[in-house]
Amino acid sequence: MPAGLKLDLITHVFDKWLAGSRQFRIRLPVTQRPLRIPPDGGTGLWTAGQTGIVGPSRFVFSTRYGTDMFVPTDHQRHYVTKEDLIRHADTRPVRWLGPRLETEDPVLRGAIHFVKIEDGLSVHCSNAEDLHDLKIESDTEPRLCVSLFLEGEVEAYVGPFRVPMPRYDAAARRWQPVATVYSQNRPEKFVRQARRGVRLKKVVITVSHAWVRTYLDATDPDHAAFLDFTAEHMTHMSWWPSSHAISLAEQIIAAPGRSPFQHRLYIAGRVYGLLEEAFRHFSENRSEGDPGAHGSGQDRQRLRAIEHYLGSQKGHWVTAEELARHTGMSQNSLQRLLSRSYGLSTSRFIRRFMLEKAREALERDSATIADAAHLAGYSSPANFSTAFKREFGLSPKQVT
């Protein structure tokens, strides 16, 4: 038992050995007195009625103020388990597509934070290394996201949109961070494919559309333009963040240990600063008329035409040549548009779109596998099943 553990501790169980460190689960009693548990000579402080996991290299705590933190005392020896991630995703159930892991297995090494700033505004950040080639999927609701990826890369999609990742400058031996804002106006699937050994450093701010409407004035030209931007599904823009924005993101990731209320205020001030930069960048690019930054009206019109045509097709495989012809573009123009908008090749976009359409039919309309294959343009249900599992990590039977 660690020194300083009070006698009114209800239960304790030893969890497991991780990297040579004993991990214990501790349930604290509902009492008015705070309990001090010094992990390996340090002190972790929880308020009454809270639950945490502590050990020589790790402590985790949740608070009623909306902050859930995995805080490392030693970054290289701090682990986040599958159970930890499940516990913090209860409002957005996660489907684990592989590899198969037990709930107590470590998934990440590092630190992650989830903080609710206010109704409609929250932030998630991490500085952690993936320990597996893990693929997960979840359903996401309409929202506006502002992300800053500082280091590392992961394959992440929101529907057909591939989230931009930093670039590594081999000559300078450093990462070039990237910032992105995108607007999601209908439910989409979020898919994340990690790579073992890759460390990801990021801040992702999630904003509800109601929050945006509350704080923006539709009579202001810049505000009105941003409201128009958020009204389009999966419109987005990316930019190289300023050194000030990078500093704010670093401060969020490495937020010092304070009382829950002080911690939330510390995080909130920096989150608002990042939102200000995103809005300012949008306004500046709008005035410069840069169509590549967030998509011109013509681009959005063409993307809608592409989705409409693919949505109407079934029973045959749509080729890049056919799609370009029916949307009035050359194949090169089509490729540039899809690469600029979604980070995908034309063939990859078509395949993903058609398989998403088939999956929706399986899940929502109880379609047969043969019908879903026909809808996606596959003449062979077996070939469809192979492509489906390669794309989603699940067989068609597993989603019906």
N, C-alpha and C positions, 0 to 999 in steps of 0.2 A: 504494500500500500504506500503511495507517495506521502511524504511528510506533509503535515498540515491539513490532511483530509479530516473534516469534521465528523463527529460521531453520529450526526443526524443524517448522514448520507443514506439514501434508501437502498440502492442496489449498486453493485459493480460487477462487471464481467470482463474478463480478458478477451479481447477481440482476436488479435493475430500478431504475428511477427512481420514487420515490414522493414526491410533494409537494416535488420539488426536491432530495431527499436520496438519495444513493447507498446502496443496500443490498447487503451482501455476505453470502454464505453461507460459513461457516467450519467445517471439520472439524478437530477437534483430535486430535493423536496420543495413543495410550495411553502415557503416561509418568508418572513419579512427580512431575514438576515442574509446578506450576501455571503457566498462561500468562496474561500480562496483555496485554489489547488495549484501549488507550485510545480509545474512540469520541469523536471530535471534541473531544479535550482531556480527557475524563473517563476513568475506568478501569472496565472491566468485567472481573471475575475469574471464570474457570471452573476447575473441578478437572479432573484428567486424564481423558481419554476422553470428554468431553462434547461435545455439538453445540449450536451457537447461531447466531443470526442477529444481526448487529450493524450499526450505521450511525450516522450523526450524530444521529439522532433516536430510536434504538430499539435495545434489546438484549433477547434472549430466552434463557433457559437452563433446563435441566432438571437435576434432581439425583436421586441414588439414594435420598434421604430421602423421596421421594414428592411433591416440590414442583415444579410446572411453572408458570413465571411469565412473563408478558409485561409487562415493567416499563418504563414510559415515562420517558425523560429529559425529554421535552417532551410533555405529554399531548395537546396539539392536533395534534402532528405524528407521533404514534405510530400505526402501522397493524398490524392483524392480518389475515393473508391466509387464503384458503380452505385453502391447504396447511397452515397452522398449526393450524386447527381440525380438519382431518382427522387430523393427526398426534396430536392429543390426544383423539381420540374413537375410538381403535382398538378399545376394548373395547365400544363402543356405536356401531356404524356409523351414519353420518348419510346420509339420502337428501336430495339437494338438488333441490327441486321447482321452483325458479325464482327469479330469472332465471338463465340459463346463464352460468357464470363459469369462467374458467381458474384453474388451481390457484394461480398467482402473483398473482391479482387481490386487492386489498384488500377485506375484508368489513366490518371494524370500524375505527374510529379511537378509540383509547383504550387501556385496559389490562384484561386478564383474568388471573385466577389459578385454578389447580387445585391443591389441597393435600390429600393423604391424611394424616389425623391418626393413625389407627391402623386395624387391621383392622375393617371395618364402619362407619367414620366418616370422612367426607371433606367438603370444602367447596369450593364454586365461587363466585367473586365477579367482578364486572365493573363498570367505570365506562367505558362505551364508547358511541360513536354508531354506529348502523347506517348503512351507506353505500348500501344497496339495499333495495328492497321484497322482502326475501329470505324465502322459505318453506322450512323444513326439517322433516324428520320422522325420528324414530328410535324404536326399540323399547326400552322400559324394563322392568326387572325389579322384583319386589316390593321395597318400601322404605318408609321413613318420611322425609318431607321437612319441613324447617323453613325457610321463606323469609322474607326481609325485602327488600321492594322500596322503595327510598328515593326514587327519582325516575324519571320516564319511564314509558312503558307499552308493552307488546307484547301481541299476542294469542297466548296460550299455553294449550294444552290437554293434559291427561293423560287419555286416553280422553275421556269426556264432560265431565270437570271442567275448568272454565275457571279458571285461576289468577288470584286477585284482584290488582289493580294499584293503585298509589297514586292519590289524587285530587288534582287541581290546584286550589288555592284562588286564584281569579283576584283576589279582593279583597286577600288577603294576599301575592299573588305568590309563592307557595311550594307545594311538594308536601306532602301528608299521607301519610307512609309507612304501609305496611300489612304486617303479619306474618301468616303462615299456616302451619299445620301440617296435613299430610294423610298418611293411611296408604294405601298401595297394596299389595294382597295378591295380585294376579295381574298377569301382563304386560299392559302397555297401550302404545298408541302415544302418543308425545309429538310435538305439532305446534306449531311456532313460526312466526308470521307477523309479520315485522318491518316497520317503516315507515321509509323513508329519512329521515335527518335527526333521528331521535328518539334521544336519549341515555338509556341505561338504567343505573341504579345499583342494584346488588342484591347480596345474599349468599344463597346457597342451601346449606343443610347437608343432607347425605344420610346416613341412618342405616339400617343393616340391622336386620331384625327380630330377628336373633340377638343383636345388640349390645343392643337394648332389653331382651330377656329376661334377658341376663346381668346388667344393672345394676339391674333393678327387682325388688322383693320382692313376690311375689303375695299375701303375708299382710297387707301394708299396704293399707288401704282405698283410698288415693289411687293407689298403684301398681297395684292390681288394676283400678281403674276405667280407668286409662290403658292397661293391657294389653288390656282389653275394647275400648277405643276403637281401638287398633291392629289388633285382630282383624277389624274390619269393613272391607270394601273401599271405598276412597275416602271414608271419613269424614274430616271436616276441621273446622277452626275458624279464624277470622280475628279479629284485634284490632288496635287502634292501639298500636304498640309504645311502650314507655317511652323517655324521653330517654336513659336509661342504655343500653338496648338499641340505640338509634340510634347512640349514641357507639361502642359495641362494633363495630357493623357498619361504621361509618366507619373505625375503626382497622384492621379486617381488610382493607378495600379499599385503604387507604393504608399498608399495612404497610411499615416502613422496611427498607432493604436491610441484611441481616445475613448471617451464615454460614447455610447451609441448615438446620443443626440449631437455631440460635437462631430463625430465621424460623419454623420449624415450631412451636416452643414458644410463640412470640409469638402466632401464629394460634390454636393449640390453646386457650390460656387464654381467649381471647375467644369461641371457638366454644362452649366449655363454659358460659360465661356466658349466651349466647343460648339454649342448650338449657335451662338452669335457668329462664329467664324463661318459655319456652314451657310447661314442665311446671307452673310455679307458676300461670300464667294458666289452664291447664286445670283445676287443682285448685280455684282460686277460683271459676271459672264453674260447675264441677260442684256445689260446695257451695251456690251461689246458685240452681242449677236453671235456668240460662238455656238454653232449648232452641235459641235462634237461634245460640248461639256455636259449638256443635259438633254440632248435630242431636240431637233427642230420640229416644228409642226408637221412638216412634210415627212420626216422620219416616223413620227408617231402614227401618221395616217397610213404609211406603208406597212408598219408593224401590225396595225389593226387589220389591214387587208390580208397580210400573210396568215394571221391567226384565223381570220374568217374563212379563208380558202381551205386551210388544213382542217379546220373544224367541220367543214362540209364534206370532206372526202372519206370514203371507206371502200373496202374491197380491193384496193390496189395500192401499191407503194408509190408515194409521191416522190418524184425525182427533183433534184435541184433545178434542172432545165425546165421542168413543168411548172414548178413554183415561180421561177423567175418570169416565165412567159405570162402566166395568169395574173401576176402582180405588176406587169409592165416595167420590169427591170432587166438589166443584163445579169448574167450569173455572177460577174465580178462585183457589180453594185450590190446585189443581194448578199454576197459573202461579206462585203465590207460592212453593210448595215447590221447584219446579225453578229458579226465579230465586235463591232463598236457597241452594240446595244446589250448583248448577252455574253460576249466572250466565247461564242460557240461557232464552229463551222456550220455551213448550211446543212450538211448531212446529219450532223449531231443534233442540231436544233430540230430537224424534221423527225428524227427517230425519237427524241425525248418528248416532243409535243404529242406525237401519235400514241406513244406508250402511256403518257399521262392521261390522255383521253380514254384509252382502254382501261386503265386502272380505275378511273372514276366510274366507268360503266360497271365494272366488277363490284366495286364497293358500294355504290349508291343505287344502282339499278338492278343489282343481282343478275347481271348478264352471265351467260355461260362462257367458258373459256374459248369455245369456237366462235361465238359472237364477238367477243372482245378482240380476238385475233383478226377477224374480218374488219372490225371497226378501225383497227390500227394499220390495216393494209397488208396483213400477212395471210398468205394462202395456206400456210401450214401451221396448225396450232402448236406443233412441237417446236418449230423455229420461233414462234411467238413466245412460248414459255421460256426458251433459252435466252432470248433478248430481254424479256421482262425481268428474269432473275438477275441477269448481268446488270441491268439498270437500277433495280430497286433492292437487290439482295434478298428478295422473297420470290417464291413461285406464285403464279396466279392463284393456285389453290389456297395459298396461305392468306390471301386478302379477301376471299369470298366469304 
